[in-house]
Amino acid sequence: MPEVTRTAGLTLIGYLARRMPGEAAHDVGVCEARNASERRLKAARKAR
């Protein structure tokens, strides 16, 4: 793998992993996340 590609990938991973100071780690389970997503989609459909 080219060094540039490796560095870009690691930089992206680091960027995506950052949290704000004091922000808790992600603790929502799959079911909770799916339910929240379905509620957002339903609300978006009503807004049209």
C-alpha positions in Angstrom: 0.0 0.0 0.0 1.4 3.4 -0.9 2.5 5.5 2.1 0.3 8.4 1.0 -2.8 6.1 1.0 -1.9 4.7 4.4 -1.4 8.1 5.9 -4.6 9.4 4.4 -6.5 6.4 5.8 -5.1 6.8 9.3 -5.8 10.6 9.2 -9.4 9.9 8.3 -9.8 7.3 11.1 -8.4 9.8 13.6 -10.7 12.5 12.4 -13.7 10.3 12.6 -12.8 9.0 16.1 -12.5 12.5 17.7 -15.0 13.6 20.3 -15.6 16.9 22.0 -14.1 17.2 25.4 -16.5 15.7 28.0 -18.5 13.9 25.3 -19.4 10.4 26.2 -18.4 7.5 24.0 -21.2 6.1 21.7 -23.4 3.8 23.8 -26.6 3.5 21.6 -27.3 -0.1 20.6 -28.4 -1.2 17.2 -32.1 -1.4 18.1 -32.1 2.1 19.5 -30.2 3.5 16.5 -32.6 1.8 14.1 -35.7 3.2 15.9 -34.2 6.7 16.0 -33.5 6.5 12.3 -37.0 5.3 11.5 -38.5 8.2 13.5 -36.3 10.7 11.5 -37.3 9.2 8.2 -41.0 9.2 9.2 -40.7 12.9 10.3 -39.0 13.8 7.0 -41.7 12.2 5.0 -44.4 14.1 6.9 -42.5 17.4 6.2 -42.8 17.0 2.5 
